[in-house]
Amino acid sequence: MLLIIPLVLLLVLKLANISVFAGISWWWIVGLAVFAFLWFEIFERVLGLDKRKDDAHFEKMKQERIKRTLGKK
């Protein structure tokens, strides 16, 4: 998400011709978009960040289910 927000902001400022951003090369925007794509499609999977988030979420759900089940007895 930290890559997408600046990308969209930079794109909007470039298209709106806002002062300094009107003169920025399109290569900066394309480069940031390519880097964001590579990060989310390749690097995040290689580093295991996508699975780590899923595992933490499912572990929390499991603990809540255990508490509910044992709390009723």
Helices and strands as residue ranges (DSSP letters): H 4-15, G 19-23, H 26-38, I 39-43, H 44-47, H 49-72
